[in-house]
Amino acid sequence: MRRIPVVLALASALALTACSAPAEQNAEPGSAPPAGGGEYAVITHGAPGDSFWDVVKNGAEAAGQEYGVTVTYQGDGDPAKQSQLIDQAVSGQADGIVVSMANPDALREAVGKAVAAGIPVVTINSGADSSKEFGAITHVGQSEDVAGRGAGEQLKSAGVTKLLCVIHEAGNIGLDQRCTGAEETLGGAVERLQVDVSNLADVTSKVTAKLQSDQSVNGVLALNPAVAVAARDAIRDSGSQAKLATFDLSADVVAAIQADEILFAVDQQQYLQGYLPITFLHLYKNNLNTVGGGLPVNTGPGFVTKENAERVAKLAEAGTR
């Protein structure tokens, strides 16, 4: 479910806030407000060059420009290295940290150090169930099991009876939740296939081999846009008639939806997962605002299909969807 009304309301509130200044600053009516300042570190488990995380980065940087704050973005799929990046942000006395938690247990200590140091933390994308426990002020993302159930429902409606769910990051609990959710609503068999997102040629090879060896598989669910394109090629190479769906957007995925090569994409609006945490940290630093009331702020799921793909195509090409 999209939270566009909430985002619009937040944008309106920010616009009103930007029009006022503390009395002691004696701002002239209509003058630009002083920049709030601040340095925020965004630390994700996304590998450099991953199209999904590029959009998250774009959102965070856009918010930084809007609020006049410094935003640094770093990503590493190794939880140990991700923890080190969090420790570095703490040592550098960041004003706030944004972190994705694909492997929450591995990040518990590092996030705990940040919280103990008085640095506000916003978690994004993965690890929603651990966010509050770890002391984060809120979580921004989508409920992966809910999104998975929605994907399973749509695939069932499309006639899929045996599904191959392609997991591209080992140890990422959110990916397993997506497959489990799809299994709950599909009403058919769901088989998981582990691949490596950093080797897309091998992804195509492994999916091709599976489709050739088991012709009862008539559906493929990718959990990443680059993997979706690799799976599309695998379906073509194997001569399979399997129907393909994916999580998350890229310009290539939108084009494939328009060309009837992909049924739909589950859209968690990852731009908001970069933009909103910087907004929330800026509000917290300058006005002690918290958002969500102890519950996650959902950015999805929505669904991009052939019916609405054209409207988001240019936005995806621009790097905001």
Stockholm file with secondary structure:
# STOCKHOLM 1.0

chainA/1-321         MRRIPVVLALASALALTACSAPAEQNAEPGSAPPAGGGEYAVITHGAPGDSFWDVVKNGAEAAGQEYGVTVTYQGDGDPAKQSQLIDQAVSGQADGIVVSMANPDALREAVGKAVAAGIPVVTINSGADSSKEFGAITHVGQSEDVAGRGAGEQLKSAGVTKLLCVIHEAGNIGLDQRCTGAEETLGGAVERLQVDVSNLADVTSKVTAKLQSDQSVNGVLALNPAVAVAARDAIRDSGSQAKLATFDLSADVVAAIQADEILFAVDQQQYLQGYLPITFLHLYKNNLNTVGGGLPVNTGPGFVTKENAERVAKLAEAGTR
#=GR chainA/1-321 SS CCCHHHHHHHHHHHHHHHTCCCGGGCCCTTCCCCCCCCEEEEEESCCTTCHHHHHHHHHHHHHHHHHTCEEEEEECSCHHHHHHHHHHHHHTTCSEEEEECSSHHHHHHHHHHHHHTTCCEEEESSCHHHHHHHTCSEEEEECHHHHHHHHHHHHHHTTCCEEEEEECSTTCHHHHHHHHHHHHHHCSEEEEEECCTTCHHHHHHHHHHHHHHCTTCCEEEESSHHHHHHHHHHHHHHTCCCEEEEESCCHHHHHHHHTTSSSCEEECCHHHHHHHHHHHHHHHHHHCCCCSTTSCEEEECEEECTTTHHHHHHHHHTTCC
#=GC SS_cons         CCCHHHHHHHHHHHHHHHTCCCGGGCCCTTCCCCCCCCEEEEEESCCTTCHHHHHHHHHHHHHHHHHTCEEEEEECSCHHHHHHHHHHHHHTTCSEEEEECSSHHHHHHHHHHHHHTTCCEEEESSCHHHHHHHTCSEEEEECHHHHHHHHHHHHHHTTCCEEEEEECSTTCHHHHHHHHHHHHHHCSEEEEEECCTTCHHHHHHHHHHHHHHCTTCCEEEESSHHHHHHHHHHHHHHTCCCEEEEESCCHHHHHHHHTTSSSCEEECCHHHHHHHHHHHHHHHHHHCCCCSTTSCEEEECEEECTTTHHHHHHHHHTTCC
//
